[in-house]
Amino acid sequence: MTLTSATDVAVRADGVVLRYGHTTALDGVSLSLGAGVTGLLGPNGAGKTTLLRVIATAVRPDAGDVSAFGHDALRGPGRLEVRRRLGYLPQDPGFHRSFTAFEFVDYVAILKELTNRSARHAEVRRVLALVGLDAVRTKRIRALSGGMRQRVALAAALVGDPALLILDEPTVGLDPEQRMRFRELFADLAEDRAVLLSTHQTEDVMSLCRTVVVLDQGRVRFTGTPTDLAGLAAGRVWTSDSRVPGALASWRTGSGAYRHVGDPPPSAPLLDPTIEDGYLTLVDLRATEAQR
Amino acid sequence: MTAVMEAPVTVAAASTATRRQAMLALTRFEAVRMLRHPITVAAFLLYLGPWVWSLTGPGADRYPVLPSVVVSLQMGAMLLLGGATLVVVNLAVLRERRHRTDAVSDLLVLPPHWRTGAFLLAILAPAALTLLVVCAQVVILAVLPGRAGQVDVFDVAIPAAIVAVLGAAGALLGQLVRSPIVAPLTAVLFAAAGFVAIASVATGTTWGRLLPVLPDDLPIPLPSVLLDRPSGRHLVYLAGVAAVLVVLGLFRSGTRARVALPALAAALAVAVAGGAAQLVRDDAVLAARVTTNDNPAPVQTCEVRDGVTYCAFDDFTAWIPAWEGVLRDVVRLAPPGAAGSPPLAVRQWVWSDGFPVFGGTFGPEETAARAQAQRATDKAAGTPEAIPVGTMWGDDATAAAFASGVAFRLVMGRAVAGDTTLCGARGALLVWLAGQANSRTAAGLRQLDSQSSGSLALMDFTIDNGLYVDDRDAAVGLAMLDRPAAEIAPLVTAHWSELTSPQTSIEQVASLFGVPVGPAPDPAFVNVGCVR
């Protein structure tokens, strides 16, 4: 796909509401995405996957608007234009197991309307090489490991050089080395495109994301940089020699000392908070608000 | 709460390729997968394997009647190639759901009805391969020196059309039902329907033509001039049915009603028109069948070979050398002059009118009348007492039946006509003369003997006369065949008059040739229909 124009905002969601029966999955979510990796954090059932599917044009919300690259992503021909620029890796991608890796990505490329055979095949080889599968491209998917299959799915998402990448927990099940490679790849990809990354891996968010959004119970609870999120726990992380029952979280570290998140006792030795600490603090604050 | 983060992002331009190009690219992709699918490969191997064996193995058929062969090819195409295509296309259509890849594929650009269009176009690949294979089969058969009949080009195209119809049915099923079990069950249903179509000949109706195969309306090979096969109209019918299935499949997957409904109406019109037109019988052909049944001479070509006149339907003349070979072999060990007068002749007959598709029988008066008509025809055509031969050739039993007809002519001095039972010495002599001709006639006699009960039926069921030899007499003739011909032949020559006399008993024959004879039957069961 040829890069031809630029815009400030890749995706804009405005007041998105989606209900499944009596359950409100998304409750007035608004956000804008630009270039770079945006991390989407939240507990299970927070609405992360639903939000990704709405932005990916798979689900039409009950209310609100979503636009991408200036096109209405919810209806009409704009939806198709968004899909032309979209790469989507779902949480649990299925595979045509009798296809080779090459055939699978080629098939997706055709459905993305890449019609010139030689150019398409070159593109398929490019994305397979990008995810490190060049050597096994003629192997059937059923013969590939779980990690390799995940990379096939990522290659399929990348084919056609999409300007918007939506990745739903792409590093689940990958070993540390593979995760590192994925991080490298995402970082490279995000240089000139918008990447929306839903994950439970806070290390990924910290190391990759320019922006992080925390979603909980269908609402955006936080938007900012990973450092900002970690900063929410500033002054609330401390260490001691024993477990503290009142802490939000408390665990014994490898050094034998205990690390606590919560309201510290006076004169407790404070530690630098991590993004995980910030996330825990945010969730606790929301729970406290809810109790009130 | 609102989250806002904005930064410049580069936007790629949308693909400029048209949907049609994408559909064609997908068509190519799916076509290759369909052809390489193990079910398709297995179906083609199963289809071609037995056919190649029938050409190259022992007992290979060197005398195919092309129109009959084409019907069997259509049946094979429907059972194997069509069934396989139905299942493979159905699996392809269901692929996204079966493998749960729809979360991604639903978001890809090419709309569902264009994808369905690609699946449907891809069916042309197995259909084209079927056409290619069937053409090759027909060409190979057509260059065999012993082939008979003429092939209608529409008949050759029907197997490919059947594959297209079943493939389109598979695509539509995939749109309607998500279970992959339904397609194989439907293929089985079509197979059963095919057999019903073939069997529908017994009903005397043409309804079987509404099924994908175009069955013959008589279960025997016919000369081309007597064929009532509306192949072109059947092909139009199949094209209409395929179009209906295609339009329904496209409509189901999202094609707009204002496009689909007129197309559906047009396809239905073609299917109904073609279907109705093919049900109409060809009265001229039916009339010709009646005429030819009683007098085939006007549509035959005669050749004189070595003093013997052979008359065959125009498209069966390639069999004359084979008949000549058997006749020569039968006559070889008969005494000189055994054929007597008139000169030997062979005429091909076909039971094209009144064939007992329900297994009925004729009374003695009818049989006698037919025999008389046969003699009159032969006489009028200048080949009196011509040995009859039917429209099947190539297997041992048929060769034995013809050899028996030749032997009958030598023994009786006239041609077999109507139903005839030969007893005593003449029965044994006939069996020996027919069996000694060559290994095929000998094998055919033993095959017919194993299938007979009460008397050895030396029948060619494509013609309406039958020659029988009482089992006890036939057993003596078969026992004579077990002895070296060099020992038997001089005795036959020396005792020809006694052996061809109705007064000579089978016990005398057994004694003469030193072969065993079975115990005399109860007088109550003695065959009273022996020809004198």
Interface residues (C-beta under 8 A of the other chain):
Chain A: M1 T2 L3 T4 S5 A6 T7 D8 V9 A10 S30 L31 S32 L33 G34 A35 G36 T38 A56 T57 A58 F69 L80 E81 R83 R84 R85 L86 Y88 L89 P90 D92 P93 G94 F95 H96 R97 D106 Y107 V108 I110 L111 K112 E113 L114 T115 N116 R117 R120 A153 A156 A157 G160 D161 P162 A163 D192 R193 A194 R210 T211 V213 R219 V220 R221 T223
Chain B: M1 T2 A3 V4 M5 E6 A7 P8 V9 T10 V11 A12 A13 A14 S15 A17 T18 R19 Q21 A22 L24 A25 L26 R28 F29 R95 H99 R100 T101 D102 A103 V104 S105 D106 L107 L108 V109 L110 R115
